[in-house]
Amino acid sequence: MSLSLNETETKSDYGKLLSAVKDSKILRGAFVHRRGENAEDERRVAEYWRANGFMVEALEDPSERFSRLPDFRLYHEGQPWAYCEVKTVWRHSWTVRILHQDRPAEEHLEVSNKPVEERLSGDLVTAIRQLRSGNPGHALLNIVVLVNRDEEASLAGLSQLFSAQTVAIHRGRGDRQAARLAAEIKGFCHDVDLCIWATEHADGMLSVEAYFFFNAVLQEQVKKMIDLEYEKLIVLDPAA
């Protein structure tokens, strides 16, 4: 299933961002939930669900990027069905601007030097935390859509993160930190019902490469609702 792409530019409003940081009502740690947020990819994923017959309710104000809630609530045949969080997988970068009294300001771009496994793990962890916030009792299904824009990230790498090799992947980090991250990934596999991995093609289309099902019962239900490509189905045991 491909997702259509309109020629639309997405611009970050850093003025609003900095203003919100100063708001005393912002909870400590709320800033981290901006990780993997991309309004244009969220729009495309919403179009994907609508094309499959779902009603999509946005849970965030597009101008406010500090919400701890997932992006969407999905309705099927008029009934609440699932919560969906969209994460854009990319190598995070930011512009640093240094002001000088005696000469013009200088700017340079800084890029995250974290390994790809750590970057991808961070997206998984923030996604499940947002889903737990919006769906604390897991009354509805939890769905994560990952849109990959990181040249170093891959479907194989994601599959490895979901395997029992998580601790080994992060063996370069402290044992306690690696164990904690492994527990977070295991929690993702336990609490997420469906994870979709999508990439953008040269023609501007987003294409689904894989559907990870952590709920075998859900597989039969979803097949009746979504035009799934069966060779892309991956069923995992959340207890693995």
C-alpha positions as a Markdown table, in Angstrom:
| # | Residue | x | y | z |
|---|---|---|---|---|
| 1 | Met | 0.0 | 0.0 | 0.0 |
| 2 | Ser | 1.5 | 3.4 | -1.0 |
| 3 | Leu | 0.7 | 6.7 | 0.5 |
| 4 | Ser | 0.3 | 9.7 | -1.7 |
| 5 | Leu | 2.5 | 12.8 | -1.3 |
| 6 | Asn | 1.5 | 16.3 | -2.0 |
| 7 | Glu | 4.1 | 19.0 | -2.9 |
| 8 | Thr | 4.0 | 20.7 | 0.5 |
| 9 | Glu | 6.8 | 22.2 | 2.5 |
| 10 | Thr | 6.9 | 21.7 | 6.2 |
| 11 | Lys | 8.6 | 24.5 | 8.2 |
| 12 | Ser | 9.6 | 24.4 | 11.9 |
| 13 | Asp | 8.4 | 27.3 | 14.0 |
| 14 | Tyr | 11.2 | 27.6 | 16.4 |
| 15 | Gly | 9.8 | 30.9 | 17.8 |
| 16 | Lys | 6.8 | 29.1 | 19.1 |
| 17 | Leu | 9.0 | 26.2 | 20.3 |
| 18 | Leu | 11.2 | 28.5 | 22.4 |
| 19 | Ser | 8.2 | 30.4 | 23.8 |
| 20 | Ala | 6.6 | 27.1 | 24.9 |
| 21 | Val | 9.7 | 26.0 | 26.7 |
| 22 | Lys | 9.5 | 29.1 | 28.9 |
| 23 | Asp | 5.9 | 28.2 | 29.9 |
| 24 | Ser | 6.1 | 27.1 | 33.5 |
| 25 | Lys | 3.3 | 24.6 | 32.8 |
| 26 | Ile | 5.5 | 22.5 | 30.6 |
| 27 | Leu | 6.5 | 19.4 | 32.5 |
| 28 | Arg | 10.1 | 18.4 | 32.9 |
| 29 | Gly | 10.9 | 15.9 | 30.1 |
| 30 | Ala | 8.0 | 17.0 | 27.8 |
| 31 | Phe | 10.5 | 18.3 | 25.3 |
| 32 | Val | 11.7 | 14.8 | 24.5 |
| 33 | His | 8.3 | 14.0 | 22.9 |
| 34 | Arg | 9.2 | 16.2 | 20.0 |
| 35 | Arg | 11.5 | 13.4 | 18.9 |
| 36 | Gly | 10.5 | 11.9 | 15.6 |
| 37 | Glu | 7.7 | 14.5 | 15.0 |
| 38 | Asn | 7.1 | 15.6 | 11.4 |
| 39 | Ala | 3.7 | 17.1 | 10.6 |
| 40 | Glu | 3.9 | 16.2 | 6.9 |
| 41 | Asp | 4.5 | 12.6 | 7.6 |
| 42 | Glu | 1.7 | 12.6 | 10.1 |
| 43 | Arg | -0.6 | 14.0 | 7.4 |
| 44 | Arg | 0.4 | 11.3 | 4.9 |
| 45 | Val | -0.2 | 8.5 | 7.5 |
| 46 | Ala | -3.6 | 10.0 | 8.2 |
| 47 | Glu | -4.4 | 9.9 | 4.5 |
| 48 | Tyr | -3.3 | 6.2 | 4.5 |
| 49 | Trp | -5.9 | 5.4 | 7.3 |
| 50 | Arg | -8.6 | 7.3 | 5.6 |
| 51 | Ala | -7.9 | 5.5 | 2.3 |
| 52 | Asn | -8.5 | 2.3 | 4.2 |
| 53 | Gly | -11.9 | 3.5 | 5.5 |
| 54 | Phe | -11.0 | 4.7 | 8.9 |
| 55 | Met | -12.0 | 8.0 | 10.5 |
| 56 | Val | -9.0 | 9.8 | 11.9 |
| 57 | Glu | -9.2 | 12.1 | 14.9 |
| 58 | Ala | -6.1 | 14.2 | 15.6 |
| 59 | Leu | -5.3 | 14.4 | 19.2 |
| 60 | Glu | -2.7 | 17.2 | 19.0 |
| 61 | Asp | -2.9 | 20.8 | 18.1 |
| 62 | Pro | -0.5 | 21.1 | 15.0 |
| 63 | Ser | 0.9 | 24.3 | 16.5 |
| 64 | Glu | 1.7 | 22.6 | 19.8 |
| 65 | Arg | 4.4 | 20.0 | 19.7 |
| 66 | Phe | 4.7 | 19.2 | 23.4 |
| 67 | Ser | 1.7 | 16.9 | 23.8 |
| 68 | Arg | 2.3 | 13.6 | 25.5 |
| 69 | Leu | -0.6 | 12.1 | 23.6 |
| 70 | Pro | -0.3 | 9.9 | 20.5 |
| 71 | Asp | -1.1 | 11.6 | 17.2 |
| 72 | Phe | -4.4 | 10.0 | 16.3 |
| 73 | Arg | -7.4 | 8.1 | 17.5 |
| 74 | Leu | -8.8 | 5.8 | 14.7 |
| 75 | Tyr | -12.4 | 4.9 | 14.3 |
| 76 | His | -13.8 | 1.9 | 12.3 |
| 77 | Glu | -17.5 | 1.9 | 11.4 |
| 78 | Gly | -18.0 | 4.7 | 13.8 |
| 79 | Gln | -16.4 | 3.0 | 16.8 |
| 80 | Pro | -13.1 | 3.8 | 18.5 |
| 81 | Trp | -10.6 | 1.2 | 17.3 |
| 82 | Ala | -7.0 | 2.2 | 17.9 |
| 83 | Tyr | -4.5 | 4.9 | 18.9 |
| 84 | Cys | -1.7 | 5.6 | 16.4 |
| 85 | Glu | 1.6 | 7.3 | 16.9 |
| 86 | Val | 3.7 | 8.4 | 13.9 |
| 87 | Lys | 7.5 | 8.7 | 14.2 |
| 88 | Thr | 9.8 | 10.0 | 11.5 |
| 89 | Val | 13.1 | 8.1 | 11.8 |
| 90 | Trp | 15.9 | 10.5 | 11.0 |
| 91 | Arg | 19.3 | 11.7 | 12.1 |
| 92 | His | 18.6 | 14.6 | 14.3 |
| 93 | Ser | 20.3 | 17.9 | 13.5 |
| 94 | Trp | 20.0 | 21.4 | 14.8 |
| 95 | Thr | 21.4 | 24.9 | 14.0 |
| 96 | Val | 23.6 | 26.5 | 16.6 |
| 97 | Arg | 23.8 | 30.3 | 16.5 |
| 98 | Ile | 26.5 | 32.2 | 18.4 |
| 99 | Leu | 26.2 | 35.9 | 19.0 |
| 100 | His | 29.3 | 38.1 | 19.1 |
| 101 | Gln | 29.6 | 41.8 | 20.2 |
| 102 | Asp | 32.4 | 42.7 | 17.8 |
| 103 | Arg | 31.4 | 40.7 | 14.7 |
| 104 | Pro | 28.4 | 39.1 | 13.0 |
| 105 | Ala | 26.7 | 36.1 | 14.5 |
| 106 | Glu | 28.0 | 32.7 | 13.3 |
| 107 | Glu | 25.8 | 29.7 | 12.6 |
| 108 | His | 26.7 | 26.1 | 12.1 |
| 109 | Leu | 24.8 | 22.8 | 11.8 |
| 110 | Glu | 25.3 | 20.1 | 14.4 |
| 111 | Val | 24.3 | 16.5 | 13.8 |
| 112 | Ser | 23.6 | 13.8 | 16.4 |
| 113 | Asn | 26.5 | 11.4 | 16.7 |
| 114 | Lys | 24.5 | 8.7 | 18.4 |
| 115 | Pro | 24.6 | 5.2 | 16.7 |
| 116 | Val | 21.6 | 4.3 | 14.6 |
| 117 | Glu | 20.4 | 1.6 | 17.0 |
| 118 | Glu | 20.3 | 4.2 | 19.8 |
| 119 | Arg | 18.5 | 6.7 | 17.6 |
| 120 | Leu | 15.9 | 4.2 | 16.5 |
| 121 | Ser | 15.4 | 2.9 | 20.1 |
| 122 | Gly | 14.7 | 6.4 | 21.2 |
| 123 | Asp | 11.9 | 6.7 | 18.7 |
| 124 | Leu | 10.4 | 3.4 | 19.9 |
| 125 | Val | 10.6 | 4.4 | 23.6 |
| 126 | Thr | 9.0 | 7.8 | 23.1 |
| 127 | Ala | 6.3 | 6.3 | 20.9 |
| 128 | Ile | 5.2 | 3.7 | 23.5 |
| 129 | Arg | 5.3 | 6.3 | 26.3 |
| 130 | Gln | 2.9 | 8.5 | 24.3 |
| 131 | Leu | 0.6 | 5.6 | 23.6 |
| 132 | Arg | 0.5 | 4.6 | 27.2 |
| 133 | Ser | -0.4 | 8.2 | 28.1 |
| 134 | Gly | -3.3 | 8.3 | 25.7 |
| 135 | Asn | -4.4 | 4.7 | 26.1 |
| 136 | Pro | -3.4 | 3.8 | 29.7 |
| 137 | Gly | -5.6 | 0.8 | 30.1 |
| 138 | His | -4.9 | -0.5 | 26.5 |
| 139 | Ala | -8.6 | -0.4 | 25.9 |
| 140 | Leu | -8.0 | 0.3 | 22.2 |
| 141 | Leu | -5.3 | -1.1 | 20.0 |
| 142 | Asn | -1.8 | 0.6 | 20.0 |
| 143 | Ile | -0.3 | 1.2 | 16.5 |
| 144 | Val | 3.1 | 2.8 | 15.7 |
| 145 | Val | 4.0 | 3.9 | 12.2 |
| 146 | Leu | 7.7 | 4.5 | 11.5 |
| 147 | Val | 8.6 | 6.6 | 8.5 |
| 148 | Asn | 12.2 | 6.0 | 7.7 |
| 149 | Arg | 14.3 | 9.0 | 6.5 |
| 150 | Asp | 17.6 | 7.8 | 8.1 |
| 151 | Glu | 20.0 | 6.4 | 5.6 |
| 152 | Glu | 21.6 | 4.3 | 8.3 |
| 153 | Ala | 18.3 | 2.8 | 9.6 |
| 154 | Ser | 16.9 | -0.3 | 8.0 |
| 155 | Leu | 14.2 | -2.9 | 8.3 |
| 156 | Ala | 16.8 | -5.5 | 9.3 |
| 157 | Gly | 18.0 | -3.2 | 12.1 |
| 158 | Leu | 14.5 | -2.7 | 13.4 |
| 159 | Ser | 13.9 | -6.5 | 13.4 |
| 160 | Gln | 17.1 | -7.0 | 15.4 |
| 161 | Leu | 15.9 | -4.5 | 18.0 |
| 162 | Phe | 12.7 | -6.5 | 18.4 |
| 163 | Ser | 14.7 | -9.6 | 18.9 |
| 164 | Ala | 16.4 | -11.0 | 22.0 |
| 165 | Gln | 19.7 | -9.5 | 20.8 |
| 166 | Thr | 18.8 | -6.0 | 22.1 |
| 167 | Val | 21.2 | -6.1 | 25.0 |
| 168 | Ala | 24.0 | -7.4 | 22.7 |
| 169 | Ile | 23.4 | -4.5 | 20.2 |
| 170 | His | 24.0 | -2.0 | 23.0 |
| 171 | Arg | 26.9 | -3.9 | 24.6 |
| 172 | Gly | 29.1 | -0.8 | 24.2 |
| 173 | Arg | 27.0 | 1.0 | 26.8 |
| 174 | Gly | 26.9 | 0.4 | 30.5 |
| 175 | Asp | 25.3 | -2.9 | 31.5 |
| 176 | Arg | 22.6 | -1.2 | 33.6 |
| 177 | Gln | 21.7 | 1.3 | 30.9 |
| 178 | Ala | 21.6 | -1.5 | 28.3 |
| 179 | Ala | 19.3 | -3.6 | 30.5 |
| 180 | Arg | 17.0 | -0.7 | 31.1 |
| 181 | Leu | 16.8 | 0.0 | 27.3 |
| 182 | Ala | 16.2 | -3.7 | 26.6 |
| 183 | Ala | 13.3 | -3.6 | 29.1 |
| 184 | Glu | 11.8 | -0.6 | 27.3 |
| 185 | Ile | 12.0 | -2.3 | 24.0 |
| 186 | Lys | 10.4 | -5.4 | 25.5 |
| 187 | Gly | 7.7 | -3.2 | 26.9 |
| 188 | Phe | 7.1 | -1.8 | 23.4 |
| 189 | Cys | 6.7 | -5.3 | 22.0 |
| 190 | His | 4.3 | -6.2 | 24.8 |
| 191 | Asp | 2.1 | -3.1 | 24.6 |
| 192 | Val | 2.1 | -2.3 | 20.8 |
| 193 | Asp | -0.2 | -4.4 | 18.7 |
| 194 | Leu | 1.0 | -3.3 | 15.2 |
| 195 | Cys | 4.1 | -1.5 | 14.0 |
| 196 | Ile | 4.3 | -0.4 | 10.4 |
| 197 | Trp | 7.7 | 0.4 | 8.7 |
| 198 | Ala | 7.4 | 2.8 | 5.7 |
| 199 | Thr | 9.9 | 4.5 | 3.4 |
| 200 | Glu | 9.7 | 7.2 | 0.8 |
| 201 | His | 10.4 | 6.3 | -2.8 |
| 202 | Ala | 12.1 | 8.5 | -5.4 |
| 203 | Asp | 8.6 | 9.3 | -6.9 |
| 204 | Gly | 7.5 | 10.9 | -3.6 |
| 205 | Met | 5.4 | 8.0 | -2.5 |
| 206 | Leu | 5.5 | 6.5 | 1.0 |
| 207 | Ser | 5.5 | 2.7 | 0.7 |
| 208 | Val | 4.9 | 0.2 | 3.5 |
| 209 | Glu | 7.8 | -2.3 | 3.7 |
| 210 | Ala | 6.6 | -4.4 | 6.7 |
| 211 | Tyr | 3.8 | -4.9 | 9.2 |
| 212 | Phe | 5.1 | -6.2 | 12.6 |
| 213 | Phe | 2.2 | -7.9 | 14.4 |
| 214 | Phe | 2.8 | -8.4 | 18.2 |
| 215 | Asn | -0.8 | -9.7 | 18.5 |
| 216 | Ala | -1.5 | -12.8 | 16.4 |
| 217 | Val | -5.3 | -12.5 | 16.9 |
| 218 | Leu | -5.1 | -8.9 | 15.6 |
| 219 | Gln | -3.6 | -10.1 | 12.3 |
| 220 | Glu | -6.9 | -11.8 | 11.2 |
| 221 | Gln | -8.9 | -8.7 | 12.2 |
| 222 | Val | -6.7 | -6.2 | 10.4 |
| 223 | Lys | -6.5 | -8.3 | 7.2 |
| 224 | Lys | -10.3 | -7.6 | 6.8 |
| 225 | Met | -9.8 | -3.9 | 7.2 |
| 226 | Ile | -6.5 | -3.0 | 5.4 |
| 227 | Asp | -5.2 | -3.9 | 2.0 |
| 228 | Leu | -2.2 | -5.8 | 3.4 |
| 229 | Glu | 0.6 | -7.3 | 1.2 |
| 230 | Tyr | 0.9 | -10.7 | 2.8 |
| 231 | Glu | 4.6 | -11.1 | 2.0 |
| 232 | Lys | 5.3 | -8.1 | 4.2 |
| 233 | Leu | 3.6 | -9.5 | 7.3 |
| 234 | Ile | 5.9 | -10.3 | 10.3 |
| 235 | Val | 4.3 | -11.9 | 13.3 |
| 236 | Leu | 6.4 | -11.7 | 16.5 |
| 237 | Asp | 6.0 | -13.2 | 20.0 |
| 238 | Pro | 6.0 | -10.2 | 22.4 |
| 239 | Ala | 7.3 | -12.4 | 25.1 |
| 240 | Ala | 10.4 | -13.3 | 23.1 |
